[in-house]
Amino acid sequence: MTRTYDVLGVGIGPFNLGLAALADPLGDVDAVFLDRRDGFSWHPGMMLEGATIQVPFLADLVTMADPTSPYSFLAFLKATGRLYPFYIRESFYPLRAEYDQYCRWVAERLTTLRWGREVTAVARDEGSGDLVVTARLADGSDETYRARHVVLGVGTTPQLPGPLAALAAEAAQDPGAGPVVHSADYLPHRDALAASGAVTVVGSGQSAAEVYRDLLEDTTPGGLRVDWVTRSPRFFPMEYTKLTLEMTSPEYTDHYRALPPELREILGREQRGLYKGISGDLVDDIYDTLYRKSALGRQVPTTLLSDTEVVAARFDPEGAGGAGEHVLTLRHGQLGTTAEHRTRAVVAATGYGSGVPGFVAPGLVDLDELGRVDVARDYTAGAGGRLHVGGTEAHTHGVTAPDLGFAPWRNSVILAQVTGREPYPIERRIAFQTFGLPDGAPSAARPAAPRTSEVAR
């Protein structure tokens, strides 16, 4: 008889890894998690030395759901003999490489993870309502799993805007063209980028700033030139004030979820600065570096352009001195003027996108009017409440979707759906402020968190 798991996770990023860690000590949850990679890896192309994550260490995989968990970041520090050094360091923000190491440490201790398994199909058994998952191994053979609940945690994929996508494809066909890469692949291409002599960074968030700062150290008159182009009106810092942080709360998620879709679209664009901005410390460090390198009248070979969008791009094989150059057509938002900008390499820190995975059977996922996954308040997205989504629901749930610190809350809700109880108490009210009006507002009229599901195991 085929084994039927209580919950199966597709993809093992931080969100599903946290779910696996929270499910592990529960004696009544039979779980398994599948990933096509050989092991855990978190943004390896942006593992810059000294870079930190943008949330405090309490926003680890488990602590906000279970502070006593053996899989907490503090437990990792204690086990590796680094708790006191971290304490003396007096910073709440772990190094990015340190966070990756922590996640690997957790992954090594969980027996429910199955690596090297690429999910190729998720379908529903109409008789039982269970979900049937097919995974392909490296040798080409297939494995079949059955589960009462499936959690899609496949994450997001790097996105290039049209002009840069076409330029990258053109550059890939010409051996004389300099690299055009997404920031997700920055480190493997860093040497080639620096050797090109002229790099243009395109983007407005933390990744763009980190790449620019990293290359800026190598700039010299007559040597490497680094330019930075962003369509944002300024090089804006991520807002991190306490009342704003209350927007990563169940109450605000309820409020956001109750708004009309067209209003959510507007807010989604306006609120990007809450989680896609640059850390204030990095903004200041970039300025201080520019000041230091320009001291005593030395020229820094760099240009920073805000409110400027790349509207076209092409490769000129002749270029300057026959070396070959990428030609970016830039348009200034306020002025409406255009100009050509020549560079030998491009790093596009242009974000990530998500969609319905191709392996999910048609009709299994609920879709909105724009064809996106329509994620319910309790993070279910179809299959009679048995299909769950984690981490890609910003269009339905707002700023809590990508937030590492809110992931344990979401995973607590999913485990309540799976078990029919609350193995981890769900904090339903955490904010001092009220979103909307106290009487009759969506945030007051709707429950602050989903109640335990009727979907049985």
N, C-alpha and C positions, 0 to 999 in steps of 0.2 A: 504494500500500500504506500502511495506517495506521501511523503511527509508534508504537512501543511503548517507553514510558519504563521505566527500571529502577525508579524510585521516584517516586511522586506524593504530595505533601503536600496535605491538605485543611485549610485554615486557616493563616494566617501570624501567629501570636503569637510570643512569645519562643522557645518550644520548637521549633516548626517553622522559624522563622527561623534558629535555631542549626543545625538539621539542614541547611538549605540552605547555610549558610556553610561547614559542614564537608564537605559533598558537593562544593562548587564546585571545589576544586583537584584532585579525584580524576578522572583522565582516563578511568576505566572506569565512571563513573556518569553516566547520562543522567537528569537530574532535572527536575521541574517542580513548582511550588507554586501553589495557587489560593486566592483569598480574595475574598469578595464586596465588601469595602470598596475604596475608591479608593486607599488607601495605608496604611502602618503607623501604628497608634495604640495606645498602651498606657495603659489606665485614664485616659482624658482627663477624666473627671468627678471624679477625685481628684488632679489635678495641682496640689496646693497648694504655694504658694511656700515653699521651705525644707524640704519633706518629703524624706526620704531613703529609699532602699530598705533592706531589713533584712538584706542580705547584703553581704559585702565585694566590691570591684570585680573580684576574681579570679573571682567567680561570674558572669562575662559569658557571651556566647553560645558561646564556643569554647575559652577558655584551659585549662580543666580537661581537655580532650581534646588540644588542640594549643597549647602556649604560644607557638609561633612563628607562629601564624596572622595574616595581614594584617587579620583581622576582629576582633581583640581590642579591649577597651576602651582599653588603653594605646595601641594603634595609632590609635584614634580621637582620643585626646587629643593625640597627636603631630601628626596630620594637621590638627587644628583649632587648633594653637598653644596648647594648654592643659595640656600635660604638666607643665611646671614649676609653674604655679599650683596644680594638683592636688597635686603633691608638697609644696609649701609649706603647703598647707591641713592636711596631716597627719591626714587621716581616710580610713579604708578604705571609707567608705560613700558612694557617689555620690548626688547629688540625684536624686529621682525624675524630674524633668524632664530631667536630664542623661542618665539611662539611656534615656529615651524618645528623646532626640536621638541617642544612640549607635545605638540599634536602627534609627532612620530612616537614619542614615549607612550602616549595613551594607546595608539594603534597597536603597538607591539604587545600590549597587555590584554587586548580584547580577542577572544576566540571566535567572535561572530563575524569577523571581516573576511571576505573572500576576494583576493586580488587576482588580476589577470583574467577577468570575466567581463566581456563586453556584452551588455544587454542588447539584444536584437529585436525583442518583441515583448510587449505587455498586452495581454488580452484578458477577457473576462469569461469565466465558465458560467454560462447563463443558468445552469442547473443549480449550482451551489452558491453562486455569487462571488466565489473566490477569484483571485487574480492569478493568472498563469504567466510566469516570466521565463523567457528563454535567454540564455547567455552563451556566448561563444568563447571557447578557450583558445589559447595560442596555437594549439595543434589542429584547429579547425573543427573540433568536435563540439557538440552542444550539450548544455545541461538545462534541465527544466525544473523550475521551482514553483510551488504553490504557496500562496499567502492570503490571509484574510484582509490584510491592509498592505498597501505599497506606498512608500514615501519617495517622491521624485526629488532628489537632491543633486541634480546634474550640474547645477551652477550656471554660469554665464560663459559666453565665448567672446574673444576679442573682436571688435568691430572697427572697420575702416570706412570713413565716408567715401562716397562714390569717386571723387577725383583721386584720392589717395589709393583706393583699391585698384583703380585702373593703372595708376603709376606703379604700384607694387607688382602687378602682373606684367607690365611692360619691362620693368627693371629685371625681373626674374628671367626674361628671355634674352637679355643683352649682357654678356660677360663684362662689358666695360662700364656698366651702370653701378653706381654706389648703392649701398643697402637702403631699402625702404621697409621698415619693420614696425610692428606694433610694440608698444612699451612692454607688453607681456613677454616679449622675446629680446629684451634689451641686453641683458648680461651676455648671452652667447654671441652677440654681435658687437659688443662694446669695442673690441680692438679694431674691427673693421670700420666702425663708425669714427673712432678717433683718428684712424689712419687716413680717412677720406679728406681731411683738411677743412671741411665745412659741413656742419650738421645743423639742421633745423628741427626743433622740437615743436610739435603741433599739439595743443591741448591746454586745458585750464586747471586740472585737478592736482592731487598729490603726486600721482605718478609723473606727470609732466614736470612738476617742480623738482622732484628727486632726480630725474634724468638730467634736467638742465643744470642743477647744482653739481651733479657728479662730473659732467663734462666741462663745466665752467672752470673747475680747478686746473684743467689742462690747457686752457686758452693762453695763447701767447701772440704778441704782434708778429705777423708773418708766419704764424703756425696755425694751430687749430682755431677755427671760428665757430661759435655756437650762437644761434639765434632762437628766439622763442616767440611763437605766434599763438595767440588765443583769441577766439571769437567772443569770449566774455568781456564785458565792459571794463573789467579791471582784474588784477591778479588777487583774487579775493581769498581771505582766510576762511576756514571752516568755523562756523559759529559754535561756540562751546560753552555758552552761559547756562546757568543751572535751570532757569525757567524754560529756556528753549529745549534743554535736554529732556524736560518732562513730556515733550512730544513723542519720545520713544517710550510710550506708556500704553497700557490697555485702553485707558480712557480716550486718548487721542486716536488710537486705531479704530475704536468704535465710532468716533465722530467722523473720521475720514471715510470709513467704510460706508457710512450712511449718506454721504454726499452724492449728488448726481454725478455720473461718469464724466460729463464734460467739465465740471468744476474740479474733479480730481485730476484731470489732465492738466489744467492750468496750475493747480497747486503743486503737482508733481514736478513741473518745470521750475516753478518759483523756489521750491524747497531743496533744490539740488545742492545749494551752498551749505545745507545742514549736514551733509555727509560726503559731498564731492569736492569740497573746498580744500585748501592747502592749510596745513598746520601753521599757526601763527609763528611758532619758533622757526620753521623752515623759511617762511617769508622773510623774517628778520635776518636769518643766516645768509640768504641769497643777497640781500642788500649789503650786509656787512662784508661779504666776499667781494662784491663789485667795488665797494669802497676801498677795501684793502688792496685789490689788484690795480685800482686806478690811482692809488696814492702817488704823490710826487709827479703827477702829470702823465703817468703811463696810460696808454690807450688800451682799453679792453676790447678785443674784437668780438663784439656782441651787439645785438639789437633786440629789444623787447617790444613787441607789438600787441596791444590789446584791442578789443573790438574789431578784430581782423579775422576774416574767414577765408579759407582756401576754397576757391570756387572752380578752379581748373588746375590741371597739372599735366606735364608732359616731360619726356626725356629728350634732351638735345645731345646727340652723340658727339657733336663737334665741341660744344661748350667753350670754356675759356682755355685756350691753348690745346684744344683737341682732347682734353681729359674727360669730357662728358659731364653734363650737369643736369640736374632736375630743375625744371622751371615751374614754379608755383605762381599761379595768378591769385593775387590777394585782393580782397575787397574790404574797405573800411566801412563799418556799419553806420557810423554817424555821418561821415562825409559822402558816402556813396561812391567814392572814387576807387579805381583799381590800379594795380601796379604789378609788375613781374618781379619775382624774387628768385634768385639763382642759388642753388646749394648742391652739394655733392652727395648728401645723405639726408634721410628723413627718419625721425622717430615719431610715430603717431600715438600719442597718449589720448586716444579718442574713445575710450570707454569700452563697455561690454554690453552685449545684448542677450536676450533669452527668447525662447519660443517653445512651441509644443515639440517635444522630442519626436523624431521620425519613427522611433520604434514603438510608439504607443498606438494601439489599434484605433482606427477612425471611429469617432463617436464616443470613445471612452472618456475623453476629457471635456468638461464643460468649457465653452468658448464665449467670449463677449462679442459685441458687435464689430470689434476691430480684429477678431480672429485670435485674440490673446487668451491665455488660460484664465478662466473666470474663477478665481479662488474665493470660496466662501469665508465667512468670518472665522470659522473653526479650522481653516486651512485645508478643508476638503475641496476637491476639484473634479468630482465625477465618480462614476462607478458605484453609485448608491451610497456615497459617503465612505468608501473604502480606499479611494485614491487621494493622497495628500501631497501638498507641495510646500517646499521650504526654501526660502531665500530669494525667490524670483517674483514675489507678489507685490512689488512696489506700486504697481498701477492700481491695486485694489486695497492695499493696507498701508501705503505711505512709507514714512521714513523708518519704521520698525523693520521692514523687510530685510535690508542688507546689514542691519546692526548686529554685531557679534554678541553684544550684551543682552539682546532681546531673544536670541536664539533658544536659550534654555527655557524661557517662558513658552515659546511656540512649541518646543518639543514636549513640554509638560502637558500642553493641550492635546497634542497628538497622542501621547501615551494614555491620556484620559479617554480618548476615543477608542484606542485599542483595547484597553482593559475594562472599560465600563466603570472605572473608579478614578480617583485622583491619587496616584502613587506619590506625586509631588504636589503639595498644596499650591494652588494657582492664586496668586495675589491679584485681586480684581480691581483694587483701587490703590494707586501709588502717587497720584499727582495732587498737589495742593490747589492747582487752578482748575477751573471748569471750562471746557471747550464748548462754545456755544452759550446759549442762555440757560440759566438754572432750570427754568420751567419750559418744558416742551421742546427743548433742543434735542437733536438726534443722540448726542452723547449721554443725555439724561434719560431719554426714552428707551434706549436700547440697553440690554445687559452689558456690563463692563467687560465680560469675558464669556466665551461659550461654556455652556454647562455640559456635564458628562453626556456623551452621545448615547443614543438608543441603539446604535449599531453594535451588535454583540460580537464577541469573539467567535 
